[in-house]
Amino acid sequence: MSGINRTAVCHFFSAVNSGGFAWIKYILGLLFFLFVYLQTLSSVSAQELVAKETGLPDFQLAGLDGELIRNRDLTGKVVIIDFWATWCGPCLKSFPAMVEVQDRFLENEDVIFLYVNTLEFPGREADYIREFLIKKGFDIPVYLDRVTPNADSLSEKLGITTLPSKFILDKSGEIRYQDSGFLGNHQEFVEELTGIIHGLLKL
Amino acid sequence: MRSFLYIGFFVFYFGLFPVDQSEAPLFFELPVEFDETLQKSSVGEFMEDGFIAPVSIELVSDEGNPLFYSSSIRTTVCDDEICEIMYVKLYWDLVGEYVGFDTLVKHPLTKFDHEPFTHVDYERLHELLKNEGSILKFKQKDELIDKEKVRASDVVDGTTGATSVEIKKEVVEGALYSSYTLWHLAYNGKVKNMITEQTALRIDDQLLKQLLNSSRSGYKLFAFHNFEEKEYQVYRKYWLSALKNDMPLTRKYILNNLPEKIWNTKNAQEDVCALFSYYDVNTKTYLLNKLKKTANVSARSLEYISDGLTDLNSNQTKQFLSLVRNRKEITPNTKSNIAQASDNKNFKYSYLIDEYERNK
């Protein structure tokens, strides 16, 4: 509905004032209290939502060979999610540090690294990304953010507009670390992430 | 009780059915009323390096009259440390000149410290985007920052010590790369070509009049670019008015493209020469050159030029005198103007008239 016909509203109130539609007063009063009640309900819902937002929304990711991964596959694990794109220079610059952290936890099955390709240029599909990573010399577990062309992506659900964006989830799926960009300090970054992961494994 | 009822009604009504927000963009230079009656149609799209989605250009019309073009753009902006997706809507007029921009819902423009743009920042951005001759035009992206200084001062936002003063003065502080990217979008050659092609396809008498009656110089020039001989006949008052009032580029275009059939008539020549005093120096030279190549220059045309004889430069004076020499007859007023110019001590080139008189 667009806008309101002011003349009609004026006529309406004239009729109400003249007592022609006395019953309408009661209906309107009722509707007003209903409105106030609904507003109260919606603010309660908003508070609940904030609580839920500490975890990831429901999602599906597709590996480069088509294998799917869902929230429930990650339960009980510390999960490191790195959102990246082939056009994002800082993302690629952070990969060596990410791989070094990944190598430190190679033997630990409770730690999972997901390199989620997102916000990609059109036409850069799985094959392109695979070739791209081989050329760049990165052997990392890459997942596509959009399982089907029209599906909602995890980055959209999280409102990600900057890359790289990194998240670390604890074993219960709560987001415990979130950062975007890469300042370029390799060793500092490696130690910081390693420390966080060790801390979350102990929980 | 009654006022309580009214408040209740309005709160309830607008809570359920919010009035549509105005679609007027943040900044927009054309006199257009934004409402639901405007029609939008896609006229094409293209892909560009650095874009994560094709750029789709939309034409907005009112009852079939083309008004302007727009595009909702999603592009990447990167510095050395982070990449951002920038969402923005740009607006161009019917000849592809930038006229405004808007942000998209939920996507305010942000700086590299993730702070949203302030109103002052948006205003500064609009000023930058209006400036077709911005210094950004001549800069490559990697020239924006002095990398040595970045390392020395550990600057990350890109517009402090590492940015040259001349660039810093023009861009939005803290949003160097966004400013750069948006300027290059606003003046993207592919966009301009697509828009001018689309407008040209839609040229008819109504649109031609709309363009000719516009106060936008670019519109008039574009209309003249699409003139054929017939239009020079029909829209005579428009091109004469443009000769009198418009920018030199438009004047030169008209003089250069005026069909011979029209130019060789006494009336047209005299109408054009009657405006001589309004012309800039280059147009005056251009007209004198055109007259030199013209077989029959009317005596009245020369009289009009002689009215401003003392405003001519050396070469123009020579050209004018040469035109007079080639004519068998000149009007008494022309003779009088030449004589007065010869006696005018403030006219630097009166000696040329004396030489002309001696060699006559």
Interface residues (C-beta under 8 A of the other chain):
Chain A: M1 S2 G3 I4 F13 V16 N17 K25 L28 G29 L31 F32 L34 F35 Q39 A85 W87 C88 G89 P90 C91 L119 E120 F121 P122 T161 T162 L163 P164 S180 G181 F182 L183 G184
Chain B: R2 L5 Y6 G8 F9 V11 F12 Y13 G15 L16 F17 V19 D20 E36 M47 G50 F51 I52 A53 P54 T76 C78 D79 D80 E81 I82 C83 E84 I85 Y87 H107 H114 V156
